[in-house]
Amino acid sequence: MRKERGCLILVLLFFIIVVPVFTILNFDSIKEESRTTSAEEFKKFDKESWGDFKEIYNAYNNVVGAIGNPYNTTNYQIIVDSKDFFSRKSTQLNYGNTDEQDDYLSSLNVMCISAQTTCKYALKFIDSSKQSDLSKMKEEMERFKSAAILFSKNRATLLKKAGYTEEEIKNLINDLDSDLESVE
C-alpha cells in the first residue's frame, strides 16, 4: 500500500510540476512562432490593402477630374463607369482574417461607398442641376476624404505590427505622395 501511495505521489508531482513547466516552455515557443507568422501575414495584408487603397484613391481622383467638366461625354462616362467600379470593389474587400483587419478594411469600404454615392449625385446633378444633389455630392466627397485619412493614419499601426522598424515606417509613409495622385 505504501508503494502504491508513493507512486501516486510521484505521478501527482509529475502532473503538478513537470507538465506545467513543459506547457509554459512550449507555449512560449508557439507564441514566438505565431508572432513571426503574424508579422508576415500583416505584411501580406498591408500589400493587398494598400494596393486596394491606391486603386480606389486614384479612381476617385479620376472622378473628381471628370466632375470638373461633367458635360463632356467622355467625363460623363468616366463617372458612370467609376460608379460601377466602386460598387464592385466594395464587395471585394472581405479578405481580412481577423476582426482587426476587417475594421481596417471598413475604411476602404466607406471610401468605395462614398465614392459610389459621389458618382450617383454627380450624375443626378448633371441631369437635374438641383443644388440639393450638388450638396449631397459634396457631403459624400468629404466622407471619402475622412475615410481616406483614417485609413492612411491607421496604416502606421499596421506597419508596426508587420514588423517594420520606425525608420522603415517613416520611409513607407513618406513615399505616400509618390504612390498617390493628388486629389483636389
C-alpha positions, -999 to +999 in steps of 0.1 A: +000+000+000+029+024+008+044+016-026+012+025-044+009+057-024+045+066-032+038+060-069+006+081-067+025+109-051+052+108-078+025+108-106+008+138-089+041+157-085+048+150-122+015+165-133+017+194-108+053+204-116+066+189-148+036+192-171+030+230-164+067+237-169+067+219-203+034+236-212+048+271-204+080+264-224+061+250-253+035+278-252+063+305-254+078+288-285+044+286-301+037+322-292+071+332-308+062+313-340+028+329-343+043+364-337+066+358-368+037+344-388+015+372-377+041+398-389+043+381-423+005+380-425+003+417-417+029+424-444+009+404-469-023+421-457-007+456-460+005+449-495-030+439-506-049+466-487-025+493-497-029+483-533-066+485-530-063+519-513-042+533-542-066+518-568-097+533-551-080+566-544-068+570-580-101+560-594-117+586-572-092+612-584-104+604-620-140+611-609-130+644-593-113+654-625-144+643-645-167+663-622-147+694-632-162+692-667-191+668-664-209+678-696-181+664-717-194+630-728-161+612-720-161+626-685-198+617-680-189+581-690-159+581-666-184+589-638-208+562-648-180+536-651-165+547-618-198+543-600-199+506-612-162+501-603-168+513-567-198+491-564-178+460-575-148+470-555-167+473-522-177+437-525-141+425-529-129+439-496-137+409-475-102+393-472-095+402-436-086+372-414-092+389-381-116+415-366-088+440-366-082+435-403-119+437-410-121+470-391-091+483-411-108+473-443-140+490-433-124+524-441-118+512-477-154+501-478-166+535-467-143+551-493-160+529-520-195+536-509-188+573-506-172+574-540-201+555-555-226+579-539-205+608-551-208+595-586-246+590-581-252+626-570-228+640-597-248+622-623-281+634-607-267+670-606-257+668-643-292+657-652-312+680-629-289+709-619-305+707-584-285+723-556-296+695-533-278+670-555-247+691-555-248+694-517-252+657-512-223+651-537-200+674-516-210+657-484-200+623-499-167+638-511-160+649-475-169+615-462-145+599-487-117+622-476-123+614-440-122+577-446-090+580-467-073+600-439-084+574-413-071+545-435-038+563-440-033+571-403-041+535-393-015+522-417+014+532-394-001+509-367-005+481-393+031+485-404+044+483-369+025+450-364+041+438-397+074+441-380+088+472-398+112+495-379+103+531-371+127+542-399+111+518-424+076+530-414+087+566-418+101+559-453+069+540-463+047+568-451+069+594-468+065+575-501+028+581-498+030+611-522+047+592-549+021+564-546-009+587-550-020+613-574-033+644-556-070+648-550-084+683-554 
